[in-house]
């Protein structure tokens, strides 16, 4: 925090710095912030960069491209999050089925007449094995 305050206090001083130019005995030109004998003050003006029409159009196209790319990435992230949510829901259902099978009991399905057809122990074990394989494959 102290450094930031110091930097902010020095910025106006740097902006108003005076530059001096002088030539020494050997004919060499020097620049300094401290005045020397025979030095003249030089005014330094910031350079203003003016962009031509082609540059402004190119920058606009670039900005448009990057905006479109960011929008594509946001849509992809949204779709990915939705897919993860669906996958988690499916895995939750599979784990719930697995828990129900592990608790035991009688399992059945209704036939075309609406009567219960109970699964045999072999059918339950086959279903348990397939469910475990599906969980291992899809819900790591």
N, C-alpha and C positions, 0 to 999 in steps of 0.2 A: 504494500500500500504506500509506503514511504517513497519507494522508487518511482511509482506512478506519479505521485505528487511532484517529485523533483523533475521528472521528465516534462510534466505539464507546465511547470514554471520556466523551464529552459526553452521551450518551443518558441515563445515570442522573442526571446533574446536571439535565438538562431535566425529567425526570420528577419530580424532587423540588423543582422551582422553587417559590418562595413568591410569592404574588400579594397585593398590598396595595391597599386601596381607601380613598380619602379624598375629601372635598369641599372645594373651594377657597372663597375669600372670595366669589366670584360665585355660588356654589351649584352649580357644575358638578362632576359626579362623574368621578374619574380612577382608572385602574388602573395599577399599575406593579409591577416586580419589586424596586424599591428602596423601603424604608419611608420615609415622610414623617411630619412631625409630625402627630399625630392620626389616623394611618392605622390601619386594622384589617386583620388578615390574613384572607384569603378562602380557603376550602378549595374546590378544584376537583376534582370527581369525574368520571371518564370516563363517558360515556354508554353504557349498555348497550342495544343494539338487540335487542328481542325480536320475532321474526317470528311472525305469526299462522299458523294452519293453511293458509289459502288461499295465502299467500305461499310457505310451504314446499312446498306441492303444485305451485305454478307453477314454482318453482325446480327441483323434481325433474323435471317434464315438460320443462323447457328443457334440463336436463342430459341427459336420456334422448334428446331430439331431437339434440343435438350429438354424443352418443356414436354414435347411429345414422348420422349424417352422416359422421363420421370413419371409421366402419366401411365405409360405401359408398365413400368416397374411397379407402380402402385396397384394396378389392376392385377398383375401377376401375383403380387404378395397377398392381395385379398383372396384370390382364387386358391392360392396355396394354403392360406389359413382356413378357408372353408373346407378344403379337401382334408386337411389334418383333423378338423373338427368332426367331419363325417367318419373318418377312419377311427378316431378315438371312440365315437359312439358305437360303431360296429364292433370294435374290440371289446367294449364294455358289455355289449350284448352276448358276445361269444364267451366271455369269462363268466357271465351270469349263467349261461347254459351249462358251462363246465362245472360251476359250483353246484348247480341243481343236480347234475348227474352224480357228482361226488357225494352229495347228501343221501342219495339213494331214493328208494321208493318204487312205485309202479309207474311205468310210462306207457302211454297208448296214443293211438290216433283214431279218428273217427272214419269209418268206411262210408261207402255211398249210401247206405241205409241209415247212417247216423249211430251205428253201434260201435262200441269201443273194441279196438283190436290191440291187445297188449303186446308190447315188444318182449322178445325173448332175451335172456341174458347175453347171448351171442350178439344179437342186434344192438343191444345197449353198449356192449364193449366195442363193437365196430364203430358205432356213432361216437363214443368217447375218444377212440383212437383218431378218427378223422377230425374231430373237433380240436384235439391237441395238435395235430399236424397243421391245421389251418391257423391256429393261434401262433404257432412257432413261425409259420411262413409270413403271416400278415401283421402280427402284433409283437414285434421283437421287443 
